[in-house]
Amino acid sequence: MNKKSLQAKKNHHYVWAHYLARWPDDGRNVWHTTPKGKIIRDSVRAFARADYFYKSRELTPNHIDVIRHLSSLSPRHLQEQHEAFLSDFLKVQKLGAAYRASGVRDDEADQALFALECNMMENLHSSHEREARTVIDALASGEISFLAEGDNLINFVAFLGHQISRTKSFKETFSSTFPEASKMGNDAIQIHKLIEDCWWFVSYMFGINIGWSLYASRSSDSHCLLINNTKTGFITSDQPVINVHPDLKEGEVVPPTDDTCDFFFPLSPNAAYMINKSDMFPQGINLIFEDFAEEMNKKSLRQLELISWALIVTPLPYTTST
């Protein structure tokens, strides 16, 4: 067994460092806010991460029942994808259980199992990043036509789906719904706890669904590349993709309906991508005005305020009045 397969990845990034690298003025260090609201400068690899965030944990029969119930609400072809990924993780879990039950102990085997638990989901997210890299680079350079080639659109919306669901803030938003679940009795509390326990898998399943939905509605949605040549550069955050549909009520954390999703994804201080169900922008390339850039930056800030954890990436210290 090679040494690399024994290396467990500890620092799990939920926002891609390659993506964040478009904001630093030196290609490495960037201004951002801390959870306490201070503005500091640090490496793009120093934040938007958490130790063992995607590490797979033991799935009990109750966890598996909840996962399969959530999956059953999806179209059949997505259920099959969910089940295939679940099967891979259950095989590793079964392997680990058999090894531990054998009573045999081997340092290399221990390391290999731990590495599998730490790396499997992290590697899946990395694969989506690799597949979307050339697309995101092209879009950031203003080349929207690149999406029409091969599987580029599929790879891009798959990445977007996971970038929405894989973040720490998305998880915290789910956790914040516990008071509502507690009002519905012990069964709701138990289900909420089970989902939270296996969030590392459920969030990936949600990402699959969001990506597929964005692809399935590609003909009716407006796909827009926004070029920002104003003095106010776009900011980004630990939740890079946000819903900015005009019908959403400010300060309300509720799941939007299918018709109230305008996803805004800043690609750099000078470019962003939107998938709109409203008529905010027409299909194709659009030049934006400074008031729009300011509005999107404020929405990013407000989104983070709702979940009480802020990380804003920007070329220079950014302030705004709300």
C-alpha positions in Angstrom: 0.0 0.0 0.0 1.5 3.4 -1.0 2.0 6.1 1.6 -0.4 8.5 0.0 -3.3 6.1 0.5 -2.5 6.1 4.3 -2.6 9.9 4.5 -5.8 11.2 6.2 -6.9 14.6 5.0 -7.7 16.8 8.1 -8.4 20.2 6.7 -11.6 20.0 4.8 -12.4 23.1 2.7 -16.0 23.8 2.0 -15.1 26.7 -0.3 -12.5 25.9 -2.9 -9.1 27.7 -2.4 -8.6 27.9 -6.2 -11.9 29.8 -6.4 -11.0 32.2 -3.6 -7.6 32.9 -5.2 -9.2 35.4 -7.6 -9.7 37.9 -4.8 -6.2 38.4 -3.4 -4.1 41.2 -4.9 -1.0 39.0 -4.6 -2.6 35.7 -5.6 -2.4 34.4 -2.0 -3.5 36.7 0.8 -6.9 38.2 1.1 -8.9 40.6 3.3 -11.8 38.9 5.2 -13.9 39.3 8.3 -13.5 37.0 11.3 -16.5 35.5 13.2 -16.1 38.5 15.7 -16.4 41.0 12.9 -12.8 42.1 12.6 -11.2 42.6 9.2 -7.9 40.8 8.8 -5.6 39.6 6.0 -4.7 36.0 5.6 -4.0 33.2 3.1 -7.0 31.8 1.1 -6.1 28.4 2.5 -6.5 29.5 6.1 -10.3 29.8 6.2 -13.5 28.4 4.8 -12.4 25.0 6.3 -13.1 22.8 9.3 -11.2 19.8 10.6 -12.7 16.5 9.4 -15.8 18.3 8.2 -16.7 15.6 5.7 -15.4 12.7 7.7 -17.8 9.8 7.3 -19.3 8.6 10.6 -21.0 5.3 11.4 -24.4 5.0 9.9 -26.9 3.0 12.0 -30.0 1.4 10.6 -31.9 4.5 11.7 -29.5 6.8 9.9 -29.9 4.7 6.7 -33.7 4.7 7.0 -33.7 8.5 7.2 -31.3 8.8 4.2 -33.4 6.5 2.1 -36.6 8.2 3.1 -35.1 11.6 2.0 -33.9 10.0 -1.2 -37.3 8.5 -1.9 -38.7 12.1 -2.4 -36.4 12.4 -5.4 -36.9 11.2 -9.0 -35.9 7.5 -9.5 -32.7 8.2 -11.4 -31.5 10.4 -8.5 -32.5 7.7 -6.0 -30.2 5.3 -7.9 -27.3 7.8 -7.7 -27.9 8.3 -3.9 -28.0 4.5 -3.4 -24.8 4.0 -5.3 -22.9 6.5 -3.3 -24.4 5.2 0.0 -23.4 1.7 -1.0 -19.7 2.8 -1.3 -19.7 4.2 2.2 -21.5 1.2 3.7 -18.9 -1.1 2.1 -16.1 0.8 3.9 -18.1 0.8 7.1 -18.7 -3.0 6.9 -15.0 -3.5 6.2 -14.0 -1.5 9.2 -16.5 -3.4 11.4 -15.2 -6.8 10.2 -11.6 -5.7 10.9 -12.4 -4.5 14.4 -14.3 -7.6 15.2 -11.4 -9.8 14.1 -9.3 -8.7 17.1 -6.3 -8.2 14.8 -4.5 -4.9 15.0 -2.2 -3.5 12.4 -1.0 0.1 12.3 -1.1 0.3 8.5 -4.6 -1.1 8.4 -5.7 1.4 11.1 -4.3 4.3 9.1 -5.8 3.0 5.8 -9.3 2.8 7.4 -9.0 6.2 9.0 -7.8 7.7 5.7 -10.8 6.2 3.9 -13.2 7.7 6.4 -11.6 11.1 6.2 -11.0 11.3 2.5 -13.9 9.6 0.6 -16.3 12.6 0.8 -13.5 15.2 0.5 -12.3 13.4 -2.6 -15.8 13.5 -4.1 -16.0 17.2 -3.7 -12.5 17.6 -5.1 -13.5 15.7 -8.2 -16.4 18.1 -8.8 -14.0 21.0 -8.4 -11.6 19.5 -11.0 -14.4 18.9 -13.5 -15.6 22.5 -13.1 -12.2 24.2 -13.0 -11.9 25.0 -16.7 -15.5 26.2 -16.9 -15.1 28.5 -14.0 -11.8 29.9 -15.3 -13.4 30.5 -18.7 -16.5 32.2 -17.2 -14.3 34.4 -15.0 -12.6 35.5 -18.2 -15.9 36.4 -19.8 -16.2 33.3 -22.1 -19.8 32.2 -21.6 -19.8 30.2 -24.9 -17.6 27.7 -23.2 -20.6 26.3 -21.4 -22.1 25.0 -24.6 -19.2 22.7 -25.2 -19.3 19.0 -24.2 -20.3 18.3 -20.6 -19.2 21.8 -19.4 -22.7 22.9 -18.3 -23.3 19.6 -16.5 -20.0 19.9 -14.6 -20.6 23.5 -13.8 -24.2 23.1 -12.4 -23.1 19.9 -10.5 -20.4 22.0 -8.9 -22.9 24.8 -8.1 -25.3 22.3 -6.5 -22.7 21.0 -4.1 -21.2 24.5 -3.4 -24.7 25.4 -2.2 -25.1 22.4 0.1 -21.6 21.6 1.2 -20.8 24.6 3.4 -20.7 25.0 7.1 -23.2 27.8 6.9 -25.7 25.6 5.1 -25.3 23.0 7.8 -25.8 25.7 10.5 -28.9 26.9 8.7 -30.3 23.4 9.0 -29.3 23.2 12.7 -31.1 26.5 13.4 -34.4 24.8 12.5 -34.2 22.6 15.6 -36.5 24.8 17.7 -39.2 24.4 15.0 -38.7 20.6 15.0 -39.0 20.5 18.7 -42.5 22.0 18.5 -43.6 19.0 16.5 -42.8 16.4 19.2 -40.3 13.7 19.9 -40.4 12.0 16.5 -39.4 15.3 14.8 -36.6 15.8 17.3 -35.3 12.4 16.7 -35.4 12.7 12.9 -33.7 16.1 13.1 -30.9 14.6 15.2 -30.4 11.7 12.8 -30.1 14.0 9.8 -27.6 16.2 11.7 -25.6 13.1 12.6 -25.3 12.0 8.9 -25.2 15.5 7.5 -21.9 14.7 5.8 -23.8 12.4 3.5 -27.2 14.1 3.4 -25.6 17.4 2.2 -23.9 15.6 -0.7 -27.3 14.1 -1.6 -28.9 17.5 -1.6 -26.1 18.8 -3.8 -26.8 16.1 -6.4 -30.4 17.1 -6.4 -29.8 20.8 -6.7 -27.3 20.3 -9.5 -29.7 18.1 -11.4 -32.6 20.6 -10.9 -30.4 23.4 -12.3 -29.6 21.3 -15.4 -33.2 20.1 -15.9 -34.6 23.7 -15.9 -31.8 25.1 -18.1 -34.2 25.9 -21.0 -36.6 27.9 -18.9 -34.0 29.7 -16.7 -31.9 32.7 -17.7 -28.2 31.9 -17.5 -26.4 35.2 -17.2 -22.7 36.2 -17.0 -22.4 39.5 -15.3 -19.5 41.8 -16.0 -18.6 44.3 -13.3 -16.4 47.2 -14.5 -17.5 49.5 -11.6 -15.5 50.7 -8.7 -17.3 48.3 -6.4 -16.0 44.8 -6.8 -18.1 41.8 -6.0 -17.4 40.2 -2.6 -17.7 36.5 -1.8 -18.1 34.5 1.4 -18.2 31.2 3.1 -21.6 30.7 1.3 -20.6 31.8 -2.2 -23.9 30.9 -4.0 -26.8 32.9 -2.6 -30.5 33.2 -3.6 -31.2 36.8 -4.4 -34.7 36.5 -5.9 -36.6 39.7 -5.5 -39.7 38.0 -4.0 -37.7 36.6 -1.0 -38.4 38.3 2.3 -35.4 39.8 4.0 -34.5 38.1 7.3 -36.5 35.0 6.7 -34.7 31.7 6.6 -37.2 29.4 4.8 -36.8 27.0 1.9 -37.7 28.9 -1.3 -40.2 27.5 -3.8 -39.0 26.4 -7.2 -40.1 29.7 -8.7 -38.2 31.9 -6.2 -34.6 31.0 -7.0 -32.2 33.5 -8.5 -28.8 32.0 -7.7 -26.0 34.5 -7.7 -22.4 33.2 -7.8 -19.5 35.8 -7.8 -16.6 34.5 -9.9 -14.2 37.3 -9.1 -14.5 41.0 -8.1 -15.3 41.7 -11.8 -17.6 38.8 -12.8 -20.5 36.8 -11.5 -22.8 34.1 -12.8 -26.6 34.0 -12.3 -29.2 31.4 -12.9 -32.5 33.3 -12.8 -36.1 32.4 -12.7 -37.1 36.0 -12.5 -36.5 38.6 -15.2 -33.7 40.3 -13.4 -31.3 39.8 -16.4 -31.7 38.4 -19.9 -29.8 35.4 -21.1 -26.1 35.9 -22.0 -23.6 38.6 -21.0 -24.7 41.6 -19.1 -22.8 44.7 -18.0 -23.9 45.7 -14.5 -24.1 49.1 -12.7 -22.5 49.9 -9.4 -25.8 50.0 -7.5 -26.3 46.3 -8.4 -22.8 45.3 -7.2 -23.5 47.1 -3.9 -26.9 45.4 -3.6 -25.4 42.0 -4.1 -22.6 42.7 -1.6 -25.2 43.7 1.0 -27.2 40.6 0.3 -24.1 38.5 0.9 -23.6 40.3 4.2 -27.2 39.9 5.3 -27.2 36.2 4.4 -24.3 35.6 6.7 -25.8 37.7 9.5 -28.8 35.3 9.5 -26.5 32.4 10.4 -24.2 34.4 12.7 -21.0 33.4 11.0 -19.2 35.8 8.6 -16.4 35.4 6.2 -16.2 38.0 3.5 -13.5 37.9 0.9 -12.7 41.1 -0.9 -9.8 42.9 -2.7 -9.8 45.6 0.0 -11.5 46.1 3.4 -15.2 46.4 2.4 -17.8 48.3 4.4 -21.4 48.9 3.7 -24.4 50.5 5.4 -27.4 48.3 5.9 
